[in-house]
Amino acid sequence: TAVGYQALTAQTGTTGTVGNTAVGYQAAAALTSATSTTAIGYKAGGTGTMTGSDNTLIGRAAGYALAGGDSNTIVGFEAGVATTAGTNMTIIGRRAGYANLESGAAGTVALGYE
């Protein structure tokens, strides 16, 4: 389900089987083969060619560069904005996890401002 200009524009897969939801201007715009992902907010999950599944991205540019990784929860203004990969991460707060977190950051919990 896509609501917003260029939301989910790169998504591949059969309609109804991928289970992605994007709401907002360019939300999850580069998401390709990811499934069961929710991106809500202006450019949430924006530029990462997202292939991981079960991610939740809420907030302006939350998870903006996320490309790989599964089961991440990223909430807040620019939370996890430079994060490219990682699994089972919880990042909550304005610019929390602002630095680039990669696959070695699996299980990271980041709370608060920057």
C-alpha positions, 0 to 999 in steps of 0.5 A: 500500500502506497500513499504519497508522491513516489512512495514505494516506486521501486517495489518489486514482487506480486501485488498482495504478497509483499505486504509493504506499507509506505505513507508520505512523500518518497517513503520507501521510494527505493525499497525493492524486494523487502517484505512486510515493511512499514515506512511512515513519514517524509522520506522514511526509508528513502534512498536505501535499496531496501531488501530486508524485511519486517522493518518499521520506520516512522518519522521524517527520514527515519532509516533513510539509507537502510538497505539491508537488515531485518526486523528493525524498529526505527522511530523519530526525526532522522533516527538511524538516518545513515544506517545502512544495515543491521538486524534486530535494532531498536532506534528511538528518538530525534537523530538517535543512531544518527551515525552509520550503523552496519551489519556488525551493529545487530541488536543495537538499542539506541534511545534519545537525542543523537 
